[in-house]
Amino acid sequence: MSGGDRVEAVEDAGPVRPSAAFMVRRLSRLIALGFGSGLSPIGPGTVGTLWAWLAFVVFDPWLSDTSWAILIGAGFLVGIWACGRTAEALGRPDAGAIVWDEIVAFWLVLWLLPAGFGWQFAGFALFRLLDVLKPPPIRQLERRLSGGLGIMADDLLAAFFALLILALFR
């Protein structure tokens, strides 16, 4: 039995703990686990969101608003597939290691916020708070939708509420 077969055999036995070896076996897992940021043993959702922030800072000077809109839209659609497949492989509906939903949703927050570290930090803090607490209707949406769409949609709603609160504050 090869190393890859052992990973597949473990997947059939029940919930799997994600690892680098698990992640690199499939493109869907590499994406869903945020290119490794979701493998953090402490706060993978927060680490994934920080990865999104770093990626945004690096790519923002090179991407137009149209490019960001396309990237976020495509990222959402790819996320439905990648997160759904990875959740199935992990044997859990929304494993903490799946962070692509945080990444795409936080890119939306950063893209629509006014420029500046203060706004970005406020967006980060509020988005993470809403994502962790899942106040209504975020929790209801998460329960109502299943698979990759459910994984992606609840974070998109958290991003919307973070943006709404920050817009009202402004």
BELHU-V247405 format. One record per backbone hydrogen bond with DSSP energy under -0.5 kcal/mol. NH is the residue of the N-H (numbers start at 1). CO is the residue of the C=O. If there is no record, write none. Layout:
nh = [NH | NH]
co = [CO | CO]
This chain:
nh = [6 | 7 | 8 | 9 | 10 | 11 | 12 | 13 | 13 | 14 | 16 | 18 | 23 | 24 | 25 | 25 | 26 | 30 | 31 | 32 | 33 | 34 | 35 | 36 | 37 | 38 | 39 | 40 | 47 | 48 | 49 | 50 | 51 | 52 | 53 | 54 | 55 | 56 | 57 | 58 | 59 | 60 | 61 | 62 | 63 | 68 | 69 | 70 | 71 | 72 | 73 | 74 | 75 | 76 | 77 | 78 | 79 | 80 | 81 | 82 | 83 | 84 | 84 | 85 | 86 | 87 | 88 | 89 | 90 | 91 | 91 | 92 | 95 | 98 | 99 | 99 | 100 | 103 | 104 | 105 | 106 | 107 | 108 | 109 | 110 | 111 | 112 | 113 | 120 | 121 | 122 | 123 | 124 | 125 | 126 | 127 | 128 | 129 | 130 | 131 | 132 | 133 | 134 | 138 | 139 | 139 | 141 | 142 | 143 | 144 | 145 | 149 | 150 | 151 | 152 | 153 | 154 | 155 | 156 | 157 | 158 | 159 | 160 | 161 | 162 | 163 | 164 | 165 | 166 | 167 | 168 | 169 | 170]
co = [2 | 3 | 4 | 5 | 6 | 7 | 8 | 9 | 10 | 11 | 90 | 16 | 19 | 20 | 21 | 22 | 23 | 26 | 27 | 28 | 29 | 31 | 30 | 33 | 34 | 33 | 36 | 37 | 43 | 44 | 45 | 46 | 47 | 48 | 49 | 50 | 51 | 52 | 53 | 54 | 55 | 56 | 57 | 59 | 59 | 64 | 65 | 66 | 67 | 68 | 69 | 70 | 71 | 72 | 73 | 74 | 75 | 76 | 77 | 78 | 79 | 79 | 80 | 81 | 82 | 83 | 84 | 85 | 86 | 87 | 88 | 87 | 92 | 95 | 32 | 97 | 32 | 99 | 100 | 101 | 102 | 103 | 104 | 105 | 106 | 107 | 108 | 109 | 116 | 117 | 118 | 119 | 120 | 121 | 122 | 123 | 124 | 125 | 126 | 127 | 128 | 129 | 130 | 135 | 134 | 135 | 137 | 138 | 139 | 140 | 141 | 146 | 146 | 147 | 148 | 149 | 150 | 151 | 152 | 153 | 154 | 155 | 156 | 157 | 158 | 159 | 160 | 161 | 162 | 163 | 164 | 165 | 166]
